[in-house]
Amino acid sequence: MGKSLIVYYSMDGNTRQIAERIQAETGFPLIQLETAEPYTGTDAEIVAQGQEEVNRSYQPPLKPLGVDLEAYDTFLVGTPTWWYTMSSPILSFLHLVDWRGKTLVPFQTHAGWPGHCLEDMARVCRGAEVRYPKKIHFSPQQFGKLVTPQGEVDAWIAELKIL
């Protein structure tokens, strides 16, 4: 059994909620990605910046992670869905890893349409074995409220314990 690492990016806390839950259940180390330049401005300005970044496949520089990525075999990577795909900080992270012989467990949170986020993540991670991909739906009206049934999320997290 190899070493597993949870890596996530979260703007509004939904992805953090799931990542922290996985960490609590599995004991795997957890890293929250931070961009070198934090997103600032009004919600509308941040949303516009995020959309522009996704449209041009921008990879923002990240703050140092503080871990040796080569020491891990399995990466549980969580992202909010931005315009039907992964967030720009997650795109940056995925390009930091040599995926040959590694395992990717992608998960996304969304409060609308999930789009093609998980497929895009798998496509970027050439050479990775993709296991246990998961779409997790949150309410667009009530922050932090799961729409995906809690039992479904619990069952998925239980599967991750064998990694």
C-alpha positions in Angstrom: 0.0 0.0 0.0 1.4 3.4 -1.0 1.2 6.8 0.6 -1.8 8.9 0.0 -2.2 12.7 0.1 -5.3 14.9 0.0 -5.0 18.1 -1.9 -7.8 20.6 -2.5 -8.7 24.1 -3.4 -11.8 25.8 -2.0 -13.2 29.3 -2.5 -16.5 29.0 -0.5 -15.7 26.1 1.9 -17.7 23.3 0.2 -14.6 21.5 -1.1 -12.8 22.1 2.2 -15.8 20.5 4.0 -15.4 17.3 2.0 -11.6 17.2 2.1 -11.5 17.6 5.8 -14.1 14.9 6.2 -11.9 12.5 4.1 -8.9 13.4 6.3 -10.9 12.8 9.5 -12.0 9.4 8.2 -8.7 8.2 6.6 -5.9 10.0 8.5 -4.3 10.9 5.2 -2.3 14.2 5.2 -4.2 17.2 3.9 -3.0 20.2 1.9 -5.0 23.3 1.0 -3.7 24.9 -2.1 -3.2 28.7 -2.0 -2.4 30.9 -4.9 0.7 33.1 -4.7 -1.6 36.1 -5.4 -4.8 35.7 -3.4 -8.1 36.3 -5.2 -9.4 39.7 -4.0 -12.3 42.0 -4.8 -16.0 41.7 -4.8 -17.6 38.3 -5.4 -18.5 39.5 -8.9 -14.9 40.5 -9.6 -13.5 37.2 -8.3 -16.1 35.2 -10.3 -15.1 37.2 -13.5 -11.4 36.6 -12.8 -12.0 32.8 -12.4 -14.0 32.6 -15.6 -11.3 34.5 -17.5 -8.7 32.1 -16.1 -10.6 29.0 -17.0 -11.3 30.3 -20.5 -7.6 30.6 -21.2 -6.5 27.6 -19.2 -4.4 29.8 -16.9 -2.3 28.1 -14.2 -1.8 30.6 -11.4 1.4 30.2 -9.4 0.9 28.4 -6.1 2.4 29.0 -2.6 4.9 26.3 -1.7 3.3 23.1 -0.7 5.8 22.0 1.9 5.8 18.4 0.9 7.7 16.2 -1.5 5.1 15.1 -4.1 7.4 12.2 -5.2 6.9 10.6 -1.8 3.2 9.9 -2.6 1.6 7.3 -4.8 -2.0 8.4 -4.5 -3.5 11.9 -4.7 -7.1 12.6 -3.6 -7.6 15.9 -5.4 -10.7 18.1 -4.7 -11.9 21.1 -6.6 -14.9 23.4 -6.9 -16.4 23.4 -10.4 -15.6 26.5 -12.3 -17.4 26.9 -15.6 -17.9 23.1 -16.0 -14.3 22.2 -15.2 -11.7 22.3 -12.4 -10.6 25.5 -10.7 -7.4 27.2 -12.0 -5.4 26.5 -8.8 -6.1 22.7 -9.2 -5.0 22.9 -12.9 -1.7 24.4 -11.6 -1.3 21.6 -9.1 -2.0 18.8 -11.5 0.8 20.0 -13.7 3.3 19.7 -10.8 3.0 15.9 -10.5 4.6 13.3 -12.8 1.5 11.1 -13.0 3.2 8.0 -14.5 2.5 5.2 -12.1 0.4 7.3 -9.7 -3.2 7.1 -8.7 -5.6 10.1 -9.0 -8.8 10.1 -6.9 -10.6 13.2 -8.3 -13.6 14.8 -6.5 -15.5 17.9 -7.3 -18.1 20.0 -5.5 -20.7 22.0 -7.4 -23.8 24.0 -6.7 -25.2 23.7 -10.2 -24.1 21.6 -13.2 -21.1 19.4 -12.7 -19.9 19.7 -16.3 -16.8 17.8 -17.4 -14.6 18.6 -14.5 -13.6 15.0 -13.5 -13.0 14.0 -17.1 -10.8 17.1 -17.6 -8.8 16.3 -14.4 -8.2 12.7 -15.7 -7.1 14.0 -19.1 -4.5 16.4 -17.5 -3.1 13.5 -15.4 -1.7 11.4 -18.3 -0.3 8.1 -17.0 -2.4 8.1 -13.8 -4.8 5.4 -12.8 -8.1 7.2 -12.0 -10.1 5.6 -9.2 -13.2 6.5 -7.2 -14.1 9.8 -9.0 -16.9 11.6 -7.2 -19.3 14.5 -8.0 -20.7 16.1 -4.9 -23.6 18.5 -5.2 -24.3 21.3 -2.8 -27.3 23.6 -2.6 -27.0 26.8 -4.6 -29.4 28.5 -2.2 -28.1 27.3 1.2 -24.3 27.5 1.6 -22.7 24.3 2.9 -25.9 22.2 2.5 -25.3 18.9 0.7 -27.7 17.9 -2.0 -25.9 14.6 -2.7 -27.3 12.2 -0.1 -25.1 12.0 3.0 -25.2 8.2 2.9 -23.7 8.3 -0.6 -20.9 10.5 0.5 -20.3 8.3 3.5 -20.1 5.2 1.4 -17.7 6.8 -1.0 -15.4 8.0 1.8 -15.5 4.5 3.3 -14.1 3.1 0.0 -11.2 5.6 0.2 -10.0 4.0 3.4 -8.4 1.1 1.5 -6.1 3.5 -0.5 
